[in-house]
Amino acid sequence: MARAVTPQEAAVVKWLLEHAPMGDVTAYRQRPPEDLRVVDGCDCGCFSLKFAPPRAGARMLADALAVYPDGQLTNLILWGRDGEVTWLELVDVDPRAPHRFPEMSDLRTWEEHGQAHP
């Protein structure tokens, strides 16, 4: 399944690092998101993307929401280790909701959505 990241996927990663960082993510901004390679997805059918094989010690880099026009919510969590983005996790708030990858216009910080970060 290894493939280049799409422009939309790279834009979401960039947005997360710029608008929803969890601490200092300077080291993770050094490599352009456009250079990421998708190496795997998730078995559940969601649109989570793995950019590197799973390794222990990954930390949460960013956390935000996708708020779709139909009102459905997806939590977007960006993970990384040693200066490399390793995983973009998409968690649908309603597991029965249709799985989809967000558009840029769907992205919100927790605060923009009117909620404190969990």
SERO-4910 file (N, C-alpha, C, O; in steps of 0.05 Angstrom, whole numbers):
BEGIN
 pado doro    nc1    nc2    nc3   cac1   cac2   cac3    cc1    cc2    cc3    oc1    oc2    oc3
  Met    A     16    -24      0      0      0      0     17     25      0      6     47     -3
  Ala    A     43     23      3     60     47      4     54     66    -19     54     57    -43
  Arg    A     50     91    -13     43    111    -34     51    139    -23     56    143      0
  Ala    A     52    157    -42     57    185    -34     32    196    -20     10    189    -26
  Val    A     37    215     -2     15    228     12      1    246     -9     14    257    -27
  Thr    A    -25    249     -8    -40    266    -26    -37    295    -17    -31    300      6
  Pro    A    -41    315    -35    -40    343    -26    -60    349     -3    -53    364     15
  Gln    A    -83    337     -4   -103    342     17    -93    330     44    -96    343     65
  Glu    A    -82    306     43    -72    294     68    -49    311     79    -47    315    104
  Ala    A    -31    320     62     -8    336     71    -18    362     83     -7    372    103
  Ala    A    -38    374     71    -49    399     81    -61    396    109    -59    413    126
  Val    A    -75    373    113    -86    368    140    -64    365    161    -66    376    183
  Val    A    -43    350    154    -20    347    173     -9    374    179     -4    380    203
  Lys    A     -4    390    159      7    417    163    -11    434    181     -1    447    199
  Trp    A    -37    434    175    -56    449    191    -56    440    220    -56    457    238
  Leu    A    -55    414    225    -54    404    253    -29    414    268    -31    423    291
  Leu    A     -6    413    255     19    423    267     18    453    273     29    462    292
  Glu    A      5    468    255      4    497    258    -18    506    277    -15    526    291
  His    A    -41    493    278    -64    503    292    -72    487    318    -86    498    334
  Ala    A    -63    463    320    -71    446    343    -48    431    356    -52    408    364
  Pro    A    -25    444    359     -2    429    370     -6    423    400    -19    438    415
  Met    A      5    401    408      6    393    437     35    396    446     50    376    446
  Gly    A     42    419    454     70    424    462     86    434    438     76    442    418
  Asp    A    112    433    442    131    442    421    133    421    399    142    398    404
  Val    A    126    429    375    127    410    352    146    421    331    145    413    308
  Thr    A    164    439    339    183    451    320    198    430    304    201    433    280
  Ala    A    208    409    317    223    388    303    207    374    282    218    365    262
  Tyr    A    181    373    285    163    359    266    155    377    243    144    367    223
  Arg    A    161    403    245    156    421    222    179    423    203    177    435    182
  Gln    A    202    410    210    226    412    193    222    397    167    232    406    146
  Arg    A    209    375    167    204    359    143    178    366    131    157    365    144
  Pro    A    177    374    105    152    382     93    132    358     93    139    336     86
  Pro    A    107    363    101     87    342    100     84    329     72     76    306     70
  Glu    A     90    344     51     88    334     24    107    311     19    104    296      0
  Asp    A    128    309     36    147    287     33    139    261     46    153    241     43
  Leu    A    117    262     62    109    238     76    100    216     56     91    221     34
  Arg    A    104    191     65     95    168     49     76    152     67     82    146     90
  Val    A     53    146     56     33    129     71     41    100     68     44     90     45
  Val    A     46     87     90     55     59     89     33     40     97     35     16     91
  Asp    A     12     50    109    -10     32    118    -34     49    125    -32     73    130
  Gly    A    -57     35    127    -81     47    137    -91     32    161    -75     18    174
  Cys    A   -116     35    167   -128     21    190   -146     -1    180   -159      1    160
  Asp    A   -147    -23    195   -163    -46    187   -193    -42    191   -209    -57    180
  Cys    A   -201    -21    206   -229    -17    212   -244     -4    190   -269     -2    190
  Gly    A   -230      7    170   -243     21    148   -242     51    150   -252     65    132
  Cys    A   -232     61    173   -230     90    175   -207    101    157   -194     85    144
  Phe    A   -204    127    157   -184    139    140   -158    146    154   -143    164    145
  Ser    A   -152    133    177   -127    137    190   -104    129    172   -106    110    156
  Leu    A    -82    144    174    -59    139    157    -33    135    174    -28    151    192
  Lys    A    -19    114    168      7    109    181     29    116    161     29    107    138
  Phe    A     47    133    171     69    142    155     95    127    161    115    130    146
  Ala    A     95    111    182    118     95    189    107     71    204     86     72    216
  Pro    A    122     49    204    113     26    220    111     34    249    126     50    259
  Pro    A     91     22    263     87     29    292    113     23    308    126      3    305
  Arg    A    119     42    325    142     40    343    134     51    370    118     70    372
  Ala    A    145     39    391    139     49    418    150     77    421    170     84    409
  Gly    A    138     92    438    148    118    445    137    141    428    146    164    432
  Ala    A    118    136    411    106    158    396     91    176    415     80    167    435
  Arg    A     90    202    409     75    221    426     55    236    410     57    239    385
  Met    A     34    245    423     14    261    410     25    288    403     35    303    420
  Leu    A     24    295    377     34    320    367     13    342    365     18    365    371
  Ala    A    -11    333    357    -33    352    353    -60    338    356    -62    314    353
  Asp    A    -80    353    364   -107    342    369   -128    363    361   -128    385    371
  Ala    A   -145    355    343   -166    374    333   -190    358    324   -192    334    328
  Leu    A   -209    372    312   -234    359    303   -240    365    274   -231    386    264
  Ala    A   -254    347    262   -267    353    236   -297    354    242   -308    336    254
  Val    A   -309    376    234   -338    380    238   -349    381    210   -346    400    195
  Tyr    A   -363    359    203   -374    357    176   -400    372    172   -413    377    192
  Pro    A   -407    380    148   -432    395    143   -457    381    154   -477    394    160
  Asp    A   -456    354    156   -480    339    166   -479    337    197   -497    324    208
  Gly    A   -460    351    210   -459    351    239   -442    329    252   -438    330    276
  Gln    A   -433    310    236   -416    289    247   -389    300    255   -379    319    243
  Leu    A   -377    288    275   -351    296    285   -330    274    283   -337    250    287
  Thr    A   -306    281    277   -283    262    277   -261    276    292   -254    299    287
  Asn    A   -249    261    310   -225    270    325   -200    264    308   -197    241    299
  Leu    A   -183    283    303   -159    279    288   -135    282    308   -132    303    320
  Ile    A   -119    261    310    -96    261    328    -72    254    311    -71    234    297
  Leu    A    -52    272    313    -27    268    298     -6    258    318     -2    270    339
  Trp    A      8    236    310     28    224    327     56    225    314     58    227    289
  Gly    A     76    225    330    103    226    319    124    217    339    119    213    363
  Arg    A    148    213    329    170    205    346    196    213    332    200    210    308
  Asp    A    215    223    348    242    230    339    241    249    314    256    246    295
  Gly    A    223    269    315    222    288    293    207    279    268    206    294    249
  Glu    A    195    256    269    181    245    246    151    241    252    144    229    272
  Val    A    134    251    235    105    246    238    101    217    230    110    208    209
  Thr    A     88    202    248     85    173    243     57    164    237     53    143    225
  Trp    A     37    179    246      9    169    244    -10    192    246     -8    210    263
  Leu    A    -30    192    229    -53    210    230    -77    193    237    -87    178    220
  Glu    A    -86    195    261   -108    178    271   -135    193    269   -137    216    278
  Leu    A   -154    181    256   -181    193    253   -200    175    269   -204    152    263
  Val    A   -213    187    289   -232    172    306   -259    185    303   -264    207    313
  Asp    A   -278    171    291   -305    181    288   -318    180    315   -318    160    329
  Val    A   -330    203    323   -344    205    349   -367    185    350   -372    172    370
  Asp    A   -382    183    328   -403    163    325   -392    141    308   -389    145    284
  Pro    A   -387    117    319   -375     96    303   -392     87    280   -382     73    261
  Arg    A   -418     94    280   -435     86    258   -435    107    235   -446    102    214
  Ala    A   -421    129    239   -419    150    219   -403    140    195   -386    123    198
  Pro    A   -409    152    172   -393    144    148   -364    153    151   -359    175    160
  His    A   -346    135    145   -317    142    146   -310    160    122   -318    155    100
  Arg    A   -295    181    128   -287    199    107   -263    215    116   -258    218    140
  Phe    A   -248    226     97   -225    242    103   -234    272    102   -248    279     83
  Pro    A   -227    288    121   -238    315    122   -227    333    100   -204    330     91
  Glu    A   -243    352     94   -235    375     77   -223    396     95   -228    396    120
  Met    A   -208    414     85   -196    435    101   -217    452    115   -214    460    138
  Ser    A   -239    456    102   -261    473    114   -275    459    137   -289    472    152
  Asp    A   -270    433    141   -282    418    163   -265    420    189   -276    414    211
  Leu    A   -240    428    187   -222    427    210   -227    450    230   -232    473    223
  Arg    A   -227    442    256   -231    460    278   -214    452    302   -209    429    306
  Thr    A   -204    472    316   -192    466    342   -215    460    361   -238    467    356
  Trp    A   -208    448    383   -228    443    404   -241    469    412   -266    470    416
  Glu    A   -225    490    416   -235    515    425   -254    528    404   -275    539    411
  Glu    A   -247    526    378   -264    536    357   -291    522    356   -311    533    348
  His    A   -291    497    366   -316    482    367   -332    488    392   -353    477    396
  Gly    A   -320    504    409   -334    512    434   -330    492    457   -347    491    475
  Gln    A   -309    476    455   -304    457    476   -275    460    486   -257    468    471
  Ala    A   -271    454    512   -244    453    522   -231    427    512   -245    407    507
  His    A   -205    429    508   -191    404    500   -194    383    521   -190    389    545
  Pro    A   -201    358    513   -205    337    533   -180    330    548   -180    313    566
***
